[in-house]
Every structure is written in C-alpha cells, then in structure tokens.
Amino acid sequence: MMAHTLETPVPLHDALADPPRRISAYHLLLGGALAVVWGVLCRALSGEWSVNPQYSYGWFVPFFTAYLLWVRWGHRPEPNPPTPRLVRLAAIAITVPALLLLLPVRLFEVSSPDWRVLGWVHAAIVLTLSFFLLWRAGGTQWLRHFAFPICFFLVAVPWILAIETPIVQGLMRGVAAAASDTLALFGIPAQVEGAVIHINNGTVGVNEACSGVRSLQTALMIALLLGELKQLTTARRTALVLCGTALALAANFGRSLFLVWIAATRDITAVERWHDTAGYSIVVIVLVGCLGLTSLLARGIDHGDESPAHARRRARAPSISWLVTVLCSALLIEAVVEAWYRWNDARTIPQPRWTVKWPNTEPGYRTIAIDERARGLLRFDSGGAARWHSSDASTERALDELYFFRWNAGSTSVLRARAHRPDICLPAAGWRQIANCGTQTHRLPGGVVLTVRHFKFASDSPHNAPLFADAFYCVSEDRAAPDGLVLRDSEAELAGPFHTAVGYAMLVRAGIRNRGQQVLEFIELARRDRPAAEAESRFAALLPQLVQLNR
C-alpha cells in the first residue's frame, strides 16, 4: 500500500526534461515540496547563523547552492532513470525512514538549538530526499552530476563543538604565538598567553587579535564555490582549498601583527578604531587571493562541450503522490512540533524571578566593562560584570569576578545564553582547564533553585606566579516543567547547559523551549589550587548574598 501511494505513475514523466514553458500545478507542487523541506532546514540553522559571527556567511550558502544547481542543470547528462519497481522499493527504504526521523529531529531542535549534531542529522535527511529525487529523475548519472552542488550546502552547517573547539582555539593560539615572536624580532616586547598577547601598553585579547580565525570557514566556502564554478579537477580543487586555508591563516597572522603593532606604537584604544577595518580586509584578501589562485589553476583545462545532452531518454519526474507525501509530511511535522510546545507552554510553571545583588561594598569593587563586540555577540537584554577582592582570608586576597546576563524569551535566547561559558571563554583567554567537578544544586530563599557547574582552571602567566581559577556557572530558565515532569535533582545535570542525549530527551518530554534564560558565572582567582570541596563550600556560603528575588 505504501509503495503504491508513494509511486503512483503520472503522465508528467518528462516534467524535468526541459524547462517548462508555463508554470503548471505540478510544478507548483514540486517547488512547494522542495521549498518547505529546504526552508525548514535553513530556518533551523539560521539561529546559529544569526548568533555566531563565525557562521554568518551561512545566509549566502542557500543562494550559492541554488545557483550551482542551475549551472549544472545547463549541461546535465542524458538521464537513465531506474525501473519503476526499483523506485517503489527505494521509496519505502529511503523516503519513509527519512520522513519518520524528521519528526524527532524537529522536536529536539526546538528545545535544544545548541545541540549541533541535530543540524547534521537534519541536513542528512534533506540531502537524502533531494538525492532520491534526482536518482528518481535521471538515475545514477544525475546523482553523480548534481552531488557536489547539493553537498556544498554542508559548509553552512556548524561544526560539532568537539571538533570545532580544539581546532579553532589551537589556530588562535598559534596565530597569537607567531605574532608575538615576530614582534620580538622587531624589538617590541610581547608575551603570549593562550590567545592573548601582552604588551607594555596593555593586552590585546581574543576579540581584538584573533577573532578573525573564523574566516577559515569563509575561505573554505569561497574555495569550494570557485572550484565548482571553474569546474576544476578534484586535485586542483583540493589544492585550492589548501591554499585558501593557508591564505586565511596568513591574513589572520598579518591582522594580529598589525593590531598589536598599533597597540604598541600608538595606544591600546587605537585597536578599537582599526579592528573592523582589519577584519574586513581579511575577507577581501581571501576573496581576491582565491580568485587569483582559481585563475591559475583553471589554465589548460578543456571543459569540452558543456551544452545539454540531446536526451534519447526522458527524465522521470517524481510522482504527484510522492510530492504530496513529502509536502504533507513536512507540514504535518511542523504542525505537530508547534502544537506540542504550545500545549506545554500553557502547562509550564513560572519560576521565581531573581537577579544579582552586586556586592559594591566589597574592597576593591569595580565594574568590568563589556567589550562592544562581546555585547554584539551575546545581545543580552540586561546584565553586567564586576570584580572585587575576596574578604575570605583563606583565599590569600584572591580576586572574585561575577558575570550576570539575562535574555528575554525569543528564538535565539538559548543559543546566546550558552555562548558565554567558562569552558569556552577561559581557554581562549589563556587558561587551561584542569578539572570538571560536576554540578551542585543550591536551594535559596524564595524557592530559587540553581544547578551550578564547577570548573577548575590554571594559568601559567608570563608575568606573575601561576594563578588558579574556580569557575561556577549556571543557566536558569524562566519556566520549568509541570508537576509530574519536573526533573529530579539527580537528573538536574542532564537538563543543564552541558547536555547528554538523555537530558535533551527530557527537555523534549517536558516541552521546554526558549522561554527566557539568565546566566550567572562566578570566578574565584587565587594563588593556590584549593580543593574542590573547599571552593564549593565558600561559593555556597556566598551565593545567598549574591542572589535576590525580583521585587
């Protein structure tokens, strides 16, 4: 029954053979099915494109993908569609599982948009449906011919953090170290600490000197795009990608060297004026360099006759029933997902609203200015940061730092709230994580319950004795699951900002999505590495003094 439903023969078997002279209902149905499937994928990824400047180029990738498909359509090979029996079997074996998998993927994406594995699974589903469509129309000939343009879209899918973090941070540290050594050759003293460069006038941090490493992904996209447009061979495309990557690294090195030189010879505030100009220059350098390399690599390539083949066989367009099945399934999945979360929105329980009581009477208290680019990245609705001397004699006059940010309910609030994490920010600033001490649950007056993650870091500063940092971090949601679905204390860690698959599933079960979040991060800096229990005890005693209910 399912095979018959998905692959009922239709008289429009040659709809894909030549460009249509007029738009028919069939073409509207075909366009609608593709638009919904691909549109939902782009919408799911757009949160990361909007929040993370490293992937802001993703907004252009769908248009580049469509253009590359159009270019390849102009010289498509002769179709060799499979037999109807094989198509029916493939429809059941490929299309049905892909559509069934799409529902849980969408449920998880709405509640946990920061779980990047979902983006790859979602993209794999959409690519599978697209490949089936091409194979159905023109067989393996078309599948090979159109494979690259469709797979090109994957450059817009954010890398999984387990892969991205060590690569990006390693490159940032390498660029900073190279810039520091080069400055020393010119008589400018500079010390590198992680991705931070110390000079006499001050410190040029990650936001100033090394954030341009994100151009690596842009360079990858540009190299792949130009290699396809020029129809380079596989070997030459590989060479173009490698050269583009090297060019991006060299440009970042030059950018870092230039900004540190500006800070050393003029003033540290001058870096701010030159930052954006230096950043935009990298994109121009990479683009112009890749264009020049592409022209060199394209020499001597004979593309032959790229006109469309005069097909003796006709392409077999997908049946109306298959298109209706895909379109209706995609729309039904979105309706079910929205209905599930709307139903649970009405059932969730508002949590006690709290804020931070800044300890402005502590010795040495001062606010920490938040960099404008950090503000632009986080886009918090309210918040701030402060530092003061610890009043605890056992900490040997350590420094305490407190960060607090709030995001109102919105589609990207979760992504922004989880972008400021100690395990991401501190290593980029030169700290080395030495322990992950797990979570503790703190119950405060007024019904406030906070699940806090504890990290330990060390820093071998080139200027001072080694420093140690105990970082406490929590994300608090404005609303919690209803009675009967409230997470037990033993499960609280799973629903925190460092999820496991079980924790993500619990959020879907509870129907919790972007209902507003706020982040509290407390860092204690000391000269000695204190036992975790000692640091946690002090934080537990200090927390009630830092948190107060909203009036």
KOLKEKE-151370 format. One line per 3 residues: number of its first residue (from 1); their letters; for each residue x, y, z negated of C-alpha. Coordinates in Angstrom, 2 decimals. Example, Ala and Ser with C-alpha at 12.3 -4.5 7.8 and 13.67 -1.06 7.14 Angstrom:
<rs>
1) AS) 12.30:-4.50:-7.80 | 13.67:-1.06:-7.14 .
</rs>
This chain:
<rs>
1) MMA) 0.00:0.00:0.00 | 2.78:2.44:-0.89 | 4.72:1.68:2.28 .
4) HTL) 1.62:2.34:4.37 | 0.93:5.57:2.51 | 4.41:6.96:2.98 .
7) ETP) 4.99:5.99:6.59 | 1.68:6.13:8.46 | 2.55:6.71:12.16 .
10) VPL) 1.66:10.10:13.55 | 1.61:11.38:17.14 | 4.09:14.14:16.26 .
13) HDA) 7.11:11.89:16.60 | 9.02:14.39:18.73 | 8.44:17.42:16.50 .
16) LAD) 12.14:17.64:15.67 | 13.43:17.00:19.16 | 13.30:20.62:20.36 .
19) PPR) 12.46:23.98:18.80 | 8.67:24.40:18.68 | 7.02:26.89:20.99 .
22) RIS) 4.40:27.68:18.34 | 4.02:27.06:14.65 | 1.61:24.21:14.03 .
25) AYH) 0.04:22.92:10.81 | 2.55:20.09:10.86 | 5.50:22.49:10.89 .
28) LLL) 3.95:24.47:8.04 | 3.64:21.23:6.09 | 7.26:20.30:6.85 .
31) GGA) 8.50:23.75:5.88 | 6.37:23.78:2.74 | 7.71:20.43:1.52 .
34) LAV) 11.33:21.48:2.06 | 10.76:24.92:0.56 | 9.21:23.54:-2.63 .
37) VWG) 11.83:20.82:-3.19 | 14.80:23.08:-2.49 | 13.19:26.12:-4.12 .
40) VLC) 12.68:24.33:-7.43 | 16.34:23.23:-7.38 | 17.55:26.78:-6.73 .
43) RAL) 15.29:28.12:-9.47 | 16.69:25.58:-11.94 | 20.27:26.59:-11.09 .
46) SGE) 19.55:30.33:-10.91 | 19.76:30.70:-14.69 | 23.46:29.81:-14.61 .
49) WSV) 23.97:31.99:-11.52 | 22.47:34.95:-13.39 | 24.13:34.41:-16.77 .
52) NPQ) 27.59:33.17:-15.82 | 29.64:35.52:-13.57 | 31.77:32.52:-12.68 .
55) YSY) 28.87:31.19:-10.61 | 27.26:34.42:-9.44 | 28.24:33.52:-5.86 .
58) GWF) 25.64:30.75:-6.09 | 22.95:33.18:-4.95 | 24.55:33.21:-1.47 .
61) VPF) 25.05:29.46:-1.12 | 21.44:28.54:-0.12 | 21.60:31.03:2.76 .
64) FTA) 25.01:29.76:3.86 | 23.69:26.19:3.72 | 20.71:27.09:5.91 .
67) YLL) 23.00:28.87:8.40 | 25.38:25.92:8.64 | 22.44:23.58:9.30 .
70) WVR) 21.20:25.92:12.03 | 24.67:25.99:13.63 | 24.93:22.20:13.62 .
73) WGH) 21.40:21.87:14.97 | 22.63:23.63:18.10 | 24.91:20.74:19.03 .
76) RPE) 23.19:17.79:17.38 | 23.92:14.33:18.82 | 21.44:12.08:20.51 .
79) PNP) 19.08:10.67:17.86 | 18.94:6.97:17.17 | 16.07:6.63:14.70 .
82) PTP) 15.71:3.39:12.71 | 12.92:0.93:13.23 | 9.55:1.63:11.56 .
85) RLV) 9.88:-1.48:9.36 | 13.27:-0.34:8.03 | 11.83:3.14:7.44 .
88) RLA) 8.97:1.75:5.37 | 11.34:-0.29:3.22 | 13.66:2.70:2.76 .
91) AIA) 10.74:4.93:1.82 | 9.90:2.63:-1.05 | 13.50:2.03:-2.10 .
94) ITV) 14.69:5.67:-1.86 | 11.86:8.19:-1.85 | 9.72:6.71:-4.61 .
97) PAL) 12.53:6.35:-7.20 | 13.80:9.86:-6.39 | 10.37:11.40:-6.97 .
100) LLL) 9.83:9.38:-10.14 | 13.21:10.54:-11.50 | 12.42:14.17:-10.73 .
103) LPV) 9.78:14.42:-13.48 | 12.05:13.67:-16.47 | 14.80:15.79:-14.95 .
106) RLF) 12.50:18.80:-14.78 | 11.25:18.20:-18.33 | 14.82:18.19:-19.63 .
109) EVS) 15.87:21.20:-17.53 | 13.21:23.43:-19.05 | 14.08:22.60:-22.66 .
112) SPD) 17.87:22.35:-22.21 | 19.02:24.51:-19.28 | 22.60:24.43:-20.61 .
115) WRV) 22.95:20.66:-20.02 | 24.84:20.85:-16.73 | 24.58:17.14:-15.98 .
118) LGW) 20.93:17.79:-15.13 | 21.92:20.17:-12.34 | 23.95:17.45:-10.65 .
121) VHA) 21.19:14.87:-11.04 | 18.59:17.30:-9.69 | 20.84:18.19:-6.74 .
124) AIV) 21.41:14.49:-6.03 | 17.64:13.91:-5.88 | 17.07:16.78:-3.45 .
127) LTL) 20.01:15.75:-1.28 | 18.73:12.16:-1.24 | 15.31:13.27:0.03 .
130) SFF) 16.98:15.50:2.64 | 19.26:12.71:3.82 | 16.30:10.35:4.10 .
133) LLW) 14.51:12.93:6.23 | 17.49:13.24:8.59 | 18.02:9.48:8.78 .
136) RAG) 14.30:9.00:9.47 | 14.50:11.50:12.34 | 17.81:10.66:14.00 .
139) GTQ) 19.38:7.67:12.32 | 22.95:7.41:11.10 | 24.12:9.72:13.92 .
142) WLR) 22.19:12.63:12.42 | 23.06:11.58:8.90 | 26.78:11.97:9.62 .
145) HFA) 26.28:15.09:11.71 | 24.35:17.06:9.08 | 26.02:15.62:5.97 .
148) FPI) 28.52:18.44:5.42 | 26.08:21.39:5.58 | 23.78:19.72:3.07 .
151) CFF) 26.61:18.69:0.74 | 28.01:22.23:0.98 | 25.23:23.28:-1.41 .
154) LVA) 27.03:21.39:-4.20 | 29.57:24.22:-4.52 | 26.80:26.20:-6.26 .
157) VPW) 26.18:23.53:-8.91 | 28.01:24.48:-12.15 | 30.79:22.13:-13.14 .
160) ILA) 30.27:19.89:-16.14 | 31.86:21.56:-19.17 | 34.06:18.56:-19.97 .
163) IET) 35.72:19.11:-16.59 | 35.47:22.88:-16.28 | 36.74:23.97:-19.70 .
166) PIV) 40.20:22.33:-19.64 | 40.79:23.31:-16.01 | 39.74:26.94:-16.34 .
169) QGL) 41.38:27.51:-19.71 | 44.55:25.78:-18.55 | 44.74:28.01:-15.47 .
172) MRG) 44.05:31.11:-17.55 | 46.88:30.23:-19.93 | 49.21:29.51:-17.02 .
175) VAA) 48.47:32.84:-15.33 | 48.96:34.72:-18.60 | 52.28:32.94:-19.28 .
178) AAS) 53.56:33.65:-15.77 | 52.60:37.32:-16.05 | 54.33:37.59:-19.43 .
181) DTL) 57.57:36.06:-18.11 | 57.55:38.35:-15.07 | 57.09:41.45:-17.21 .
184) ALF) 60.05:40.38:-19.34 | 62.23:40.32:-16.21 | 61.38:43.99:-15.66 .
187) GIP) 62.22:44.93:-19.23 | 58.65:45.13:-20.53 | 58.40:43.06:-23.73 .
190) AQV) 55.31:40.86:-23.72 | 54.23:37.85:-25.72 | 51.57:35.42:-24.59 .
193) EGA) 49.20:33.70:-26.99 | 46.84:31.41:-25.16 | 45.23:33.60:-22.52 .
196) VIH) 46.02:36.83:-24.40 | 49.07:39.00:-23.66 | 50.55:41.11:-26.48 .
199) INN) 52.48:44.28:-25.57 | 53.71:47.26:-27.57 | 50.62:49.34:-26.74 .
202) GTV) 48.17:46.66:-27.79 | 46.63:43.47:-26.48 | 45.32:42.66:-23.03 .
205) GVN) 42.80:39.91:-23.64 | 40.95:37.34:-21.60 | 38.29:39.77:-20.42 .
208) EAC) 40.93:42.14:-19.01 | 43.72:39.98:-17.65 | 42.44:36.54:-16.83 .
211) SGV) 38.70:36.51:-16.27 | 39.38:36.68:-12.52 | 40.20:32.96:-12.56 .
214) RSL) 36.51:32.47:-11.77 | 37.46:33.45:-8.19 | 38.73:29.88:-7.81 .
217) QTA) 35.18:28.67:-7.22 | 34.59:31.55:-4.83 | 37.78:30.67:-2.95 .
220) LMI) 36.61:27.05:-2.69 | 33.27:28.15:-1.25 | 34.88:30.52:1.26 .
223) ALL) 37.42:27.90:2.43 | 34.76:25.23:2.93 | 32.47:27.68:4.72 .
226) LGE) 35.13:28.93:7.14 | 36.44:25.42:7.80 | 32.93:24.35:8.82 .
229) LKQ) 32.27:27.40:10.99 | 35.54:26.82:12.87 | 34.93:23.04:13.00 .
232) LTT) 38.40:22.26:11.66 | 39.57:18.70:11.29 | 39.47:17.07:7.87 .
235) ARR) 43.22:17.50:7.40 | 43.08:21.18:8.32 | 40.08:21.79:6.07 .
238) TAL) 41.97:20.20:3.20 | 44.94:22.46:3.91 | 42.63:25.50:4.00 .
241) VLC) 41.09:24.60:0.62 | 44.52:24.10:-0.95 | 45.84:27.35:0.49 .
244) GTA) 42.72:29.22:-0.60 | 43.14:27.89:-4.13 | 46.80:28.90:-4.18 .
247) LAL) 45.86:32.34:-2.85 | 43.27:32.79:-5.62 | 45.84:31.82:-8.27 .
250) AAN) 48.40:34.20:-6.79 | 45.85:37.00:-6.68 | 44.93:36.39:-10.30 .
253) FGR) 48.58:36.45:-11.25 | 49.00:39.78:-9.47 | 45.87:41.14:-11.12 .
256) SLF) 47.05:40.13:-14.58 | 50.52:41.57:-13.94 | 49.04:44.83:-12.68 .
259) LVW) 46.67:45.31:-15.63 | 49.33:44.52:-18.22 | 51.74:46.88:-16.46 .
262) IAA) 49.07:49.61:-16.58 | 48.59:48.99:-20.30 | 52.33:49.01:-20.99 .
265) TRD) 53.30:52.07:-18.94 | 50.22:54.23:-19.47 | 47.71:53.40:-22.16 .
268) ITA) 45.64:50.40:-23.20 | 42.46:52.35:-22.43 | 43.58:52.72:-18.81 .
271) VER) 42.95:48.99:-18.33 | 39.23:49.63:-18.57 | 39.32:52.10:-15.68 .
274) WHD) 41.24:49.73:-13.40 | 39.58:46.46:-14.42 | 36.74:46.39:-11.91 .
277) TAG) 38.90:47.67:-9.04 | 41.44:44.92:-9.70 | 38.65:42.33:-9.92 .
280) YSI) 37.04:43.30:-6.63 | 40.44:43.33:-4.95 | 40.80:39.60:-5.65 .
283) VVI) 37.65:38.81:-3.68 | 38.88:40.93:-0.76 | 42.34:39.32:-0.84 .
286) VLV) 40.91:35.80:-0.94 | 38.43:36.53:1.86 | 40.96:38.21:4.15 .
289) GCL) 43.60:35.59:3.39 | 41.24:32.70:4.12 | 40.15:34.36:7.37 .
292) GLT) 43.77:34.65:8.46 | 44.56:31.06:7.49 | 41.46:29.84:9.30 .
295) SLL) 42.51:31.59:12.49 | 45.94:29.96:12.31 | 44.57:26.51:11.58 .
298) ARG) 41.96:26.78:14.34 | 44.59:27.22:17.06 | 44.82:24.39:19.53 .
301) IDH) 41.51:22.79:18.55 | 39.33:21.82:21.51 | 35.71:21.70:20.43 .
304) GDE) 34.60:20.31:23.74 | 31.04:20.71:24.92 | 29.01:21.79:21.89 .
307) SPA) 25.73:22.12:23.74 | 22.86:19.90:22.58 | 22.85:16.41:24.00 .
310) HAR) 20.14:15.68:26.54 | 18.49:13.05:24.42 | 17.22:9.95:26.11 .
313) RRA) 15.60:9.03:22.81 | 13.27:11.25:20.84 | 13.79:12.13:17.22 .
316) RAP) 11.16:10.59:15.00 | 9.68:13.27:12.75 | 8.59:12.29:9.25 .
319) SIS) 5.01:11.20:8.99 | 2.35:13.51:7.63 | 1.70:11.10:4.77 .
322) WLV) 5.38:11.22:3.71 | 5.42:15.00:3.75 | 2.15:15.20:1.83 .
325) TVL) 3.51:12.73:-0.72 | 6.70:14.74:-1.27 | 4.94:18.11:-1.38 .
328) CSA) 2.13:17.00:-3.68 | 4.54:15.10:-5.95 | 6.82:18.14:-6.32 .
331) LLI) 3.88:20.45:-7.06 | 2.32:17.93:-9.46 | 5.62:17.54:-11.33 .
334) EAV) 5.88:21.32:-11.81 | 2.26:21.45:-12.99 | 2.82:18.61:-15.47 .
337) VEA) 6.01:20.20:-16.83 | 4.35:23.59:-17.28 | 1.27:22.02:-18.86 .
340) WYR) 3.42:20.02:-21.31 | 5.33:23.03:-22.54 | 2.30:25.34:-22.60 .
343) WND) 0.45:22.79:-24.71 | 3.35:22.54:-27.11 | 3.85:26.33:-27.18 .
346) ART) 0.48:26.58:-28.84 | 1.42:23.87:-31.35 | 4.90:25.04:-32.35 .
349) IPQ) 5.31:26.62:-35.75 | 6.78:30.13:-36.13 | 9.92:30.05:-38.23 .
352) PRW) 10.82:32.64:-40.87 | 12.43:35.55:-39.07 | 15.73:36.54:-40.56 .
355) TVK) 18.61:38.83:-39.80 | 22.08:39.60:-41.13 | 22.77:41.86:-44.09 .
358) WPN) 26.12:43.38:-43.19 | 28.48:43.44:-46.21 | 29.54:47.07:-45.71 .
361) TEP) 30.65:47.40:-49.35 | 33.40:44.79:-49.00 | 37.01:46.06:-49.00 .
364) GYR) 38.33:46.91:-45.56 | 34.90:46.58:-43.93 | 34.72:47.82:-40.37 .
367) TIA) 32.62:47.08:-37.34 | 34.12:45.30:-34.32 | 33.48:46.98:-31.00 .
370) IDE) 31.98:44.55:-28.50 | 33.51:44.83:-25.05 | 31.15:46.18:-22.39 .
373) RAR) 31.80:43.20:-20.14 | 31.00:40.86:-23.02 | 27.78:42.77:-23.52 .
376) GLL) 27.00:42.41:-19.85 | 27.63:38.67:-20.04 | 25.69:37.97:-23.23 .
379) RFD) 22.95:40.59:-22.73 | 21.72:40.20:-26.27 | 18.73:42.24:-27.42 .
382) SGG) 20.30:43.15:-30.75 | 23.39:42.25:-32.74 | 26.89:43.24:-33.72 .
385) AAR) 30.15:42.16:-35.31 | 32.20:43.17:-38.36 | 35.40:42.31:-40.22 .
388) WHS) 36.45:42.74:-43.86 | 38.95:41.50:-46.43 | 37.88:38.43:-48.34 .
391) SDA) 37.08:39.01:-52.00 | 37.91:35.37:-52.82 | 41.34:35.27:-54.49 .
394) STE) 41.90:31.68:-53.40 | 41.97:32.72:-49.73 | 45.09:34.86:-50.23 .
397) RAL) 43.48:38.09:-49.00 | 42.16:36.47:-45.85 | 40.01:38.25:-43.30 .
400) DEL) 36.35:37.42:-42.75 | 34.59:38.04:-39.44 | 30.86:37.92:-38.80 .
403) YFF) 29.05:37.92:-35.46 | 25.28:38.08:-35.06 | 23.32:38.25:-31.80 .
406) RWN) 19.62:37.93:-31.05 | 17.81:37.11:-27.80 | 14.08:37.53:-27.41 .
409) AGS) 12.10:34.81:-25.67 | 12.99:34.52:-21.99 | 14.00:32.14:-19.25 .
412) TSV) 17.75:32.52:-19.85 | 17.82:33.09:-23.61 | 19.16:29.60:-24.36 .
415) LRA) 21.97:29.93:-21.81 | 23.02:33.30:-23.20 | 22.75:32.20:-26.83 .
418) RAH) 25.01:29.23:-26.26 | 27.58:31.16:-24.20 | 29.17:32.63:-27.35 .
421) RPD) 30.57:29.56:-29.10 | 33.77:29.21:-31.11 | 34.87:26.08:-29.26 .
424) ICL) 34.80:28.13:-26.02 | 35.78:31.65:-27.11 | 38.57:30.95:-29.61 .
427) PAA) 40.66:28.59:-27.42 | 40.51:31.20:-24.65 | 41.92:33.75:-27.12 .
430) GWR) 44.90:31.56:-28.00 | 43.53:29.41:-30.83 | 43.98:25.67:-30.90 .
433) QIA) 41.09:23.55:-32.18 | 42.35:21.11:-34.79 | 39.11:19.68:-36.20 .
436) NCG) 35.38:19.42:-35.66 | 33.93:18.97:-39.13 | 30.33:18.29:-38.13 .
439) TQT) 27.21:20.04:-39.37 | 25.68:21.01:-42.67 | 22.09:22.05:-43.35 .
442) HRL) 21.60:25.13:-45.56 | 18.23:25.92:-47.16 | 17.90:29.60:-48.07 .
445) PGG) 15.24:31.59:-49.92 | 12.11:32.32:-47.91 | 12.07:28.98:-46.13 .
448) VVL) 15.05:29.72:-43.86 | 16.82:26.52:-42.81 | 20.08:26.79:-40.89 .
451) TVR) 22.04:23.93:-39.33 | 25.66:25.08:-39.12 | 28.54:23.56:-37.20 .
454) HFK) 32.04:23.81:-38.72 | 35.22:24.03:-36.60 | 38.84:24.44:-37.65 .
457) FAS) 41.42:26.27:-35.51 | 45.13:27.11:-35.75 | 47.12:29.87:-34.09 .
460) DSP) 50.92:29.97:-33.85 | 51.19:33.73:-33.45 | 54.45:35.02:-31.96 .
463) HNA) 54.39:38.00:-34.33 | 53.34:36.54:-37.67 | 53.20:33.37:-39.67 .
466) PLF) 50.72:30.73:-38.48 | 47.05:31.54:-39.02 | 44.18:29.15:-39.62 .
469) ADA) 40.50:29.78:-38.94 | 37.39:28.09:-40.28 | 34.56:28.91:-37.88 .
472) FYC) 30.90:28.33:-38.83 | 28.35:28.58:-36.06 | 24.59:28.08:-35.74 .
475) VSE) 21.79:28.77:-33.28 | 18.39:29.44:-34.84 | 15.16:29.07:-32.86 .
478) DRA) 12.16:31.34:-33.43 | 9.75:28.41:-33.32 | 10.00:24.79:-34.44 .
481) APD) 8.23:21.57:-33.52 | 4.80:20.94:-35.06 | 4.13:18.67:-38.04 .
484) GLV) 4.81:15.07:-37.19 | 7.51:16.02:-34.69 | 9.74:18.08:-36.96 .
487) LRD) 13.31:16.86:-36.70 | 14.58:15.14:-39.79 | 17.67:16.54:-41.48 .
490) SEA) 19.68:13.56:-40.34 | 18.70:14.40:-36.76 | 19.29:18.13:-37.00 .
493) ELA) 22.72:17.87:-35.43 | 21.22:16.31:-32.34 | 18.96:19.32:-31.79 .
496) GPF) 21.70:21.86:-32.36 | 23.79:23.59:-29.70 | 26.07:20.54:-29.27 .
499) HTA) 23.56:18.07:-27.95 | 23.65:14.37:-27.31 | 21.26:12.70:-24.89 .
502) VGY) 19.10:11.68:-27.85 | 19.00:15.28:-29.07 | 17.92:16.53:-25.64 .
505) AML) 15.16:13.92:-25.57 | 13.93:15.06:-28.98 | 13.62:18.63:-27.71 .
508) VRA) 11.54:17.42:-24.76 | 9.36:15.34:-27.07 | 8.78:18.39:-29.27 .
511) GIR) 8.11:20.59:-26.26 | 10.57:23.30:-27.35 | 11.81:25.73:-24.71 .
514) NRG) 13.02:29.35:-24.57 | 11.09:30.82:-27.49 | 13.77:33.23:-28.69 .
517) QQV) 17.11:32.46:-30.35 | 19.69:34.09:-32.54 | 23.30:33.18:-33.24 .
520) LEF) 25.31:33.57:-36.43 | 29.05:32.97:-36.36 | 31.25:33.38:-39.43 .
523) IEL) 35.05:33.06:-39.16 | 37.45:32.97:-42.10 | 41.09:33.67:-41.25 .
526) ARR) 43.74:32.52:-43.76 | 47.46:31.80:-44.02 | 46.97:28.23:-45.14 .
529) DRP) 44.89:25.39:-43.84 | 42.29:24.81:-46.53 | 40.43:21.50:-46.90 .
532) AAE) 37.14:21.47:-45.01 | 35.13:20.90:-48.18 | 36.67:23.96:-49.83 .
535) AES) 35.87:26.21:-46.86 | 32.34:24.83:-46.61 | 31.73:25.42:-50.30 .
538) RFA) 32.78:29.06:-50.02 | 30.63:29.58:-46.91 | 27.61:28.01:-48.62 .
541) ALL) 28.03:30.42:-51.54 | 28.44:33.42:-49.23 | 25.62:32.62:-46.78 .
544) PQL) 22.69:33.75:-49.03 | 24.38:37.14:-49.32 | 24.64:37.49:-45.53 .
547) VQL) 21.13:36.37:-44.51 | 17.94:38.24:-45.35 | 14.32:37.90:-44.23 .
550) NR) 12.93:40.46:-41.82 | 10.60:42.88:-43.53 .
</rs>
